[in-house]
Amino acid sequence: MRNQLLACLIACSSLPAHAADLIDFWNTPRHGGNSFNRLPPDQAYFEALHGYGASWVRLSYDKWQAAQRDFLLGNADTYQGLPAADLATLKATLDRAHAAGLKVVITPLSLPGMRWAQNNAGQFDDRLWQDKAYWAQAADFWRDLARALKDHPAVAAYNLINEPAPEKLGGLAEHASAEQMRAWYRQQQGSTRDLPALYRQLVAAIREVDPLTPIMLDAGWYAAADAFEYWPGALDDQRLLYSFHMYEPYAATSAPNLERATPYAYPGPAPFGGSVAQWNKARVQQYLQRPLDWAGRHAVPANRLVAGEFGCMRRWAGCTAYLEDVLGTLDRQQVHWAFYSFREDSWDGMDYELGSAKVPWAYWQAIEKGLPDPLKRTPSSLLEPIRKRLALNGAPH
């Protein structure tokens, strides 16, 4: 018996230090922010986010200076392995997040055959959804990355790709009816536009080298909250998280609305799904119930759902009320969330600490020169709907 106990202790001590934190971390609602910065965040950045009460950060690296054409991919045209310099930069950034007490969800904006539009001369890259050779390259990439990061104590999940949109050029209208979505998927199932099938291939590749780390899956049509409707069920892995984003009605929450002679207000009518609808607290609740209803039909618990992004233009008059209604709904649903975005150094549109004022010219000069963001941030009334909930992060709900 003593020898058996000793053997158990030795075996247990050989497990990665963060093994117990993996799926267990997501058993209770977790609140955090998105980091889509052009420079790898420094220690002060992560400490500030944690200081507000965040427990996790959804980290994208695609804007960082790459050793080759595309950060961490080398070249999205032909993946041939992780560039060592890029991987070292990512690991050092993860070290800083861990030192600040934050968990990290790794979130690429590009995969082989799917270069992020802002790194692709503004063009949507549809190759991944046309040729399964890129699926194999994407599986190689994720296998390599999981092997490299599986034991890092900061990593809480791999978000396989941000806002996939195989439907965009595939004949399905955005926010189509549930019946139209399901009919479209019946035609596309097994094809290059079958998002769940791609995910199954990527998950299998990761599990060859990393059986523990949770994997986060964005819905289609840019992670729309209604785009799980056509999925026939959950994937066959018990360590998966299902993520959606919330910017609806996009015509009101996004930058072009601010240029309108009379911007769409909130609450108020706004275009959505091919018609004009009244958007208010009740409509937000109704729309955000869609992924919960899908999850309920397929025995996916609420603590496996994530609002991976949500937000509105900070200079929009309806932003505070909108954030209150979105956050109130998400917290009642007991799902995880991460607001967009925290101290973004290349775009100020949803940097709520800045309030509703224009940023000074020094902000844009720093971008042109590749220098760190020079602006000082302080809590603003616009940040309050987020701040007060982050301050309760980890408290019983």
C-alpha positions in Angstrom: 0.0 0.0 0.0 2.8 2.4 0.9 4.5 1.7 -2.4 1.3 2.3 -4.3 0.8 5.6 -2.5 4.4 6.6 -3.3 3.9 5.7 -7.0 0.7 7.8 -7.1 2.4 10.8 -5.6 5.2 10.6 -8.1 2.8 10.3 -11.0 0.6 13.1 -9.8 3.6 15.4 -9.2 4.7 14.8 -12.8 1.5 16.4 -14.2 1.7 19.9 -15.7 1.3 22.5 -12.9 -1.8 23.9 -14.5 -3.6 20.6 -15.1 -6.2 21.2 -12.4 -7.0 24.6 -13.8 -8.1 23.6 -17.2 -11.8 22.8 -17.6 -12.4 23.5 -13.9 -11.5 27.1 -14.5 -14.6 27.4 -16.6 -17.0 25.8 -14.2 -18.1 29.2 -12.8 -18.7 32.4 -14.7 -15.5 34.1 -15.8 -15.3 37.7 -16.8 -12.4 39.3 -18.8 -11.4 41.5 -21.7 -10.1 41.2 -25.3 -6.5 42.2 -26.2 -6.1 42.9 -29.9 -3.1 45.1 -29.6 -0.4 46.0 -32.2 2.3 45.6 -29.7 2.7 42.6 -27.3 1.1 43.9 -24.0 3.5 44.7 -21.2 3.3 43.8 -17.5 1.4 47.0 -16.6 -1.2 46.2 -19.2 -2.1 42.8 -17.7 -1.9 44.1 -14.2 -4.3 46.9 -15.0 -6.8 44.5 -16.5 -6.5 42.1 -13.5 -6.8 45.1 -11.2 -10.3 45.8 -12.5 -11.2 42.2 -11.5 -10.8 40.4 -14.8 -9.8 36.7 -14.5 -9.0 36.1 -18.1 -7.9 37.8 -21.4 -8.7 36.7 -24.9 -5.3 37.4 -26.6 -4.8 37.9 -30.3 -1.3 38.3 -31.7 -1.9 38.9 -35.5 -1.0 42.6 -35.3 2.4 42.0 -33.7 5.6 42.3 -35.7 6.2 38.9 -37.4 9.5 37.2 -38.1 8.0 36.4 -41.6 4.8 37.3 -43.4 2.3 36.3 -40.8 2.9 36.1 -37.0 3.2 32.5 -35.8 2.1 31.1 -39.1 5.2 32.1 -41.0 3.0 32.5 -44.1 -0.7 31.9 -44.3 -0.3 30.8 -47.9 1.8 27.8 -46.9 2.3 26.8 -43.3 5.6 25.1 -42.7 6.1 25.4 -38.9 6.1 27.9 -36.0 8.7 30.6 -36.4 10.9 30.3 -33.3 11.1 34.1 -32.7 7.3 34.5 -32.9 6.8 31.7 -30.5 9.3 33.1 -28.0 7.4 36.5 -28.1 4.1 34.8 -27.5 5.5 32.8 -24.6 7.0 35.8 -23.0 3.7 37.6 -23.2 2.0 34.6 -21.6 4.5 34.8 -18.8 3.5 38.4 -18.1 -0.2 37.6 -18.1 0.5 34.7 -15.7 2.5 36.9 -13.4 -0.4 39.3 -13.3 -2.8 36.5 -12.3 -4.7 36.2 -15.6 -5.6 33.2 -17.6 -5.3 33.5 -21.4 -7.3 32.2 -24.3 -5.1 32.1 -27.4 -7.0 33.5 -30.3 -5.6 33.6 -33.9 -7.3 35.9 -36.4 -5.7 34.0 -39.3 -5.2 30.3 -40.3 -3.5 28.8 -43.3 -5.7 29.8 -46.3 -7.6 32.4 -44.2 -5.5 35.5 -43.7 -7.2 38.2 -41.5 -8.6 40.9 -43.9 -6.8 43.7 -42.2 -3.5 41.9 -42.9 -4.7 41.1 -46.4 -5.2 44.5 -48.1 -8.8 44.6 -46.7 -9.8 41.5 -48.7 -11.8 38.6 -47.2 -9.7 35.4 -47.6 -12.0 32.5 -48.5 -9.4 29.9 -49.5 -9.8 27.9 -46.3 -13.5 27.4 -47.3 -12.6 26.3 -50.8 -9.8 23.8 -50.4 -9.4 21.1 -47.7 -5.6 21.2 -48.2 -5.7 24.3 -46.0 -7.6 22.3 -43.4 -4.7 19.9 -43.1 -2.3 22.8 -42.8 -4.5 24.4 -40.1 -4.4 21.1 -38.2 -0.6 21.0 -38.4 -0.5 24.5 -37.1 -2.7 23.8 -34.1 -1.0 20.5 -33.3 2.4 22.4 -33.3 1.0 25.2 -31.2 -0.7 23.0 -28.7 2.5 21.0 -28.3 4.4 24.2 -27.6 1.9 25.7 -25.1 0.1 22.8 -23.4 2.1 23.1 -20.2 2.1 26.9 -19.9 0.2 27.8 -16.7 -1.5 30.9 -18.2 -3.3 29.0 -21.0 -7.0 28.4 -20.2 -8.2 27.6 -23.8 -7.3 27.6 -27.4 -9.9 29.6 -29.5 -9.3 27.9 -32.8 -10.1 30.9 -35.1 -11.7 34.3 -34.5 -15.0 34.9 -36.3 -15.0 32.3 -39.0 -17.4 33.1 -41.9 -17.6 30.1 -44.3 -21.2 31.2 -45.0 -20.2 34.7 -46.3 -19.4 33.6 -49.9 -21.3 30.3 -49.5 -24.9 31.4 -50.3 -26.3 32.0 -46.8 -27.6 35.4 -45.8 -26.4 36.8 -42.5 -29.0 36.4 -39.8 -31.1 34.1 -42.0 -34.0 32.3 -40.4 -33.2 29.1 -38.5 -35.0 27.1 -41.2 -32.9 28.7 -43.9 -29.7 28.0 -42.0 -30.5 24.4 -41.5 -31.4 23.9 -45.1 -28.1 25.5 -46.2 -26.1 23.3 -43.9 -27.8 20.1 -45.2 -26.5 21.1 -48.6 -23.0 22.0 -47.3 -22.4 19.2 -44.8 -19.2 17.4 -45.6 -18.1 20.2 -48.0 -15.3 22.7 -47.5 -17.8 25.1 -45.9 -18.7 22.7 -43.1 -17.5 24.6 -40.0 -18.2 21.8 -37.5 -16.3 19.4 -39.6 -13.3 21.7 -39.8 -13.4 22.0 -36.0 -13.5 18.3 -35.5 -10.4 17.9 -37.6 -8.6 20.7 -35.6 -9.7 19.3 -32.3 -8.5 15.8 -33.2 -5.1 17.3 -34.1 -4.8 19.1 -30.8 -5.8 16.0 -28.8 -3.0 14.0 -30.3 -0.6 16.1 -28.2 -2.8 17.8 -25.6 -5.7 15.9 -24.1 -6.4 18.5 -21.3 -6.5 22.1 -22.5 -10.1 23.3 -23.3 -10.8 24.4 -26.8 -13.1 27.3 -27.7 -15.2 27.3 -30.9 -16.6 30.4 -32.4 -19.9 30.2 -34.2 -20.0 31.0 -37.9 -21.0 34.2 -39.7 -18.4 36.1 -37.7 -19.4 34.3 -34.5 -23.0 35.6 -34.6 -25.1 34.6 -31.6 -27.7 33.0 -33.9 -25.2 31.1 -36.1 -25.1 27.9 -33.9 -28.7 27.3 -35.2 -27.6 25.1 -38.0 -25.1 23.0 -36.0 -26.7 19.5 -35.7 -25.2 19.1 -32.2 -22.3 19.6 -29.9 -18.9 18.1 -30.9 -17.8 14.9 -29.3 -15.3 16.3 -26.7 -16.2 17.2 -23.1 -13.6 20.0 -22.9 -15.1 22.4 -25.4 -16.5 25.9 -25.0 -18.9 27.4 -27.5 -18.4 31.1 -28.2 -20.5 33.9 -29.8 -20.0 37.6 -30.2 -22.5 40.4 -29.6 -22.5 43.6 -31.6 -26.2 43.5 -32.8 -27.7 45.5 -34.2 -24.4 46.1 -35.9 -25.8 49.0 -37.9 -26.2 50.9 -34.6 -23.2 49.8 -32.6 -20.5 50.1 -35.3 -18.4 53.0 -36.6 -20.5 53.8 -39.7 -23.5 54.7 -37.6 -21.5 57.7 -36.2 -21.2 59.1 -39.7 -25.0 59.1 -40.3 -26.8 62.4 -40.3 -29.1 61.0 -37.7 -27.4 58.0 -36.1 -29.5 55.0 -35.0 -30.3 55.3 -31.4 -30.5 52.7 -28.6 -33.2 51.9 -27.6 -34.7 52.4 -31.0 -35.2 50.9 -34.5 -32.3 49.7 -36.5 -31.7 47.5 -39.6 -31.2 43.8 -38.8 -31.5 40.6 -40.9 -32.9 42.4 -43.9 -35.5 44.4 -42.1 -35.8 47.1 -39.5 -36.4 46.0 -35.9 -36.9 47.7 -32.6 -33.9 47.1 -30.3 -34.2 47.5 -26.6 -33.5 45.4 -23.5 -36.1 42.9 -24.3 -34.8 42.5 -27.9 -31.3 42.0 -26.6 -32.5 39.3 -24.2 -34.4 37.6 -26.9 -31.5 37.6 -29.3 -28.9 36.4 -26.7 -31.3 33.6 -25.8 -30.6 32.0 -29.2 -27.3 30.3 -28.2 -28.8 29.3 -24.9 -31.7 27.6 -26.6 -29.3 25.7 -29.0 -27.2 24.6 -26.0 -30.3 23.4 -24.2 -31.4 21.3 -27.1 -28.0 19.6 -27.2 -27.2 19.2 -23.5 -24.5 21.8 -23.4 -24.4 23.5 -20.0 -24.5 27.3 -19.7 -21.0 27.2 -18.2 -19.7 26.0 -21.6 -21.0 29.1 -23.4 -18.8 32.2 -23.8 -19.7 35.7 -25.1 -16.2 36.1 -26.5 -16.7 39.7 -27.6 -19.3 42.4 -27.2 -19.2 46.1 -27.4 -20.3 49.4 -29.0 -18.6 52.6 -30.3 -17.7 54.6 -27.2 -18.7 57.9 -28.8 -22.2 56.6 -29.6 -24.9 58.1 -27.4 -26.6 54.7 -26.7 -23.4 52.8 -25.7 -23.8 52.9 -21.9 -27.4 51.7 -22.0 -26.5 49.0 -24.6 -23.6 47.7 -22.4 -25.9 47.6 -19.4 -28.5 45.5 -21.2 -26.0 43.1 -22.8 -24.1 42.6 -19.6 -27.2 42.2 -17.5 -28.4 39.5 -19.9 -25.1 37.6 -20.0 -24.9 37.6 -16.2 -28.4 36.3 -15.8 -27.6 33.6 -18.3 -24.5 32.7 -16.2 -22.2 32.5 -19.3 -18.6 33.6 -19.5 -17.8 36.9 -21.1 -15.0 39.2 -22.3 -15.6 42.8 -23.4 -14.1 44.3 -26.5 -11.6 45.8 -25.9 -9.0 46.7 -23.3 -6.6 49.5 -24.1 -6.4 48.8 -27.7 -3.3 50.6 -29.1 -4.3 50.7 -32.8 -8.0 51.7 -32.6 -9.8 53.7 -30.0 -13.4 53.0 -31.0 -14.2 50.7 -28.1 -11.7 51.7 -25.5 -14.2 52.7 -22.8 -11.7 54.1 -20.3 -11.3 57.0 -22.8 -14.9 58.1 -22.3 -16.6 59.8 -25.3 -13.9 62.3 -26.2 -11.7 62.2 -29.3 -8.2 60.9 -28.8 -5.3 63.4 -29.2 -3.0 63.4 -32.2 -0.3 61.8 -30.1 -2.3 58.5 -30.2 -2.1 58.4 -34.0 1.5 59.5 -34.1 2.5 56.6 -31.9 0.8 54.2 -34.3 2.6 55.7 -37.3 6.0 55.4 -35.5 5.4 52.0 -34.0 5.7 53.4 -30.5 3.7 52.4 -27.4 0.4 54.0 -26.8 1.0 57.2 -24.9 -2.5 57.8 -23.4 -3.2 57.5 -19.7 -6.4 55.6 -18.9 -8.7 56.2 -16.0 -12.1 54.7 -15.2 -14.9 56.6 -17.0 -18.7 56.5 -16.6 -18.8 54.7 -19.9 -16.6 51.9 -18.4 -18.9 51.6 -15.3 -21.2 48.8 -16.6 -18.1 46.7 -17.2 -16.1 47.8 -14.2 -18.7 47.2 -11.6 -19.2 43.6 -12.8 -15.5 42.9 -13.1 -15.2 44.0 -9.5 -17.6 41.1 -8.6 -15.6 38.6 -10.6 -15.4 35.3 -8.8 -18.1 36.3 -6.3 -21.2 34.1 -5.9 -23.9 34.9 -8.4 
